[in-house]
């Protein structure tokens, strides 16, 4: 799942719904943002779903990526297209 939101709504919702399920059925979502692109690449490579890809970062990060320079900065850290395409293909 990919989002441009900065908040943690999806993560919090997943935790709440996980508490309603037995441990083997819980989602245990992994979040990958600008500062943790390697985590997202690992999830895709290992098919350890679900994955939440925060395209513009998280509001708790030091440098949000919603500026004109953001796409260039993001590409320097990881290849988001490869990450998204890899997730879709699997």
C-alpha angles and dihedrals in degrees: 000000000000127000138179092203119115096205128087098238095123094047093049092047091051092051092050093049092045089059088062093057133068112259096258091056098047119116100220092194120214117217122211121186138160093291095044106041091134089063090057092048090052092051091051093046093048096036088231095159147220104059127179111201112199102203097192099033131249127295089241093061120101094232118037115204103222099105131098089264092050099095091053092047092049092051091053091057100042142337102261093184091057091047094051094042091047090053093049094047092054 
